[in-house]
Amino acid sequence: MRIVYPELRVFEDPVQLLEGMWPTPLLKLSIGEDVWGKLEFFNPFSRSIKDRTAWFLFRDALRKGAENITEATSGNIGIAISSLSAIFDRKFVAFIPTTAPKSFKIAMKILGASLIEAGKSTNDLIPLVKEFSKSSSMYHLNQFQSQFNILAHYETTAKEIDRQLGMMGKIPQRIIATMGTGGHVAGLSKFFKEKYGDDVEVVGVQPADGERIPGIKRQNGDTLALEAKIDRVIEVTSREAMDGVLKVARSTGILVGLSSGATVNAYLKLADSKTTVLIFPDDGYKYIDEMATLMESSQSY
């Protein structure tokens, strides 16, 4: 008989730990009248929202009997898949851009993944991993096209937010989420638009033209975000994302990642009294070098 005490945070295995940490916290922020941060760095494996996607993708692979797994990743989902591969004794080969932070690569190697470094972005890697999957008979999780990427956030992230705000008699009037593969913004949009229609505004955040913000990318019509009803898209520069990180750090004492900072800056461009939820995909500790560079490039910090 397995004894688990989720209310006391006692678990007998890592998967119980993952699911037992849901819902992740929703924190009221002091940057506006009724603004909340969804703290996805409370997920235990990658310390990011990507644990949810990875688990839904990986669980499907297990059901299909996959023994060897491959995926293209810029970082967080690679760590999450590496963790799950270690737990379930699967071989994982990760394709990762040469530009990815060193911290991600080291973490995946520690967890037992094999890395193939190529290209400057995941867009460069997608055809490589598809060809590798065919030639090696490795199971390709394919986060960029899998409906499990959307379903993970429809079934977990969105429902958590709805329950958490519902306990206070609120519904989110606005959700602000970054766009990378598009899975979490699509899952959130699908859930809230189905339940509340246009009473909930969905705002997508992407890097401004020519800018690089880890974990998100400009949308070019080939991501799952196409399946979302997004009411508006806000562009953010890397420096504006850093401003958002500082705004949170110096008001709450919490170090969020640059993609989280981007949602903060997007909110500040809209600031009003609407009940708004910002999705904070991860924390800032993996991006210290990038943050140091951004701070050193500006005397205002």
VENSULHU-V740542 format. One line per field, one symbol per residue. phi: phi as a letter, one per 20 degrees, with the letter a starting at -180 (. if undefined). Layout:
phi=???
This chain:
phi=.edccffdldcebffgfgffeefffddfdeeafbccdeeffefeeelbffgfggfffffffffemfdcccaeberffffffgfffffdldecddecffefgggfffgffgfofeddeamdbfgfegfffffffffdmefeflgfcffffffgefedgffffffffffdmdcfebddcfccfnfffffffgffffecmefdeddeccffgndccgncbfecncdffgededfbddecefffffgfgfffgeddmdeeffffgffffffffdhbeffcddeefbeeffdgffffffffecffe
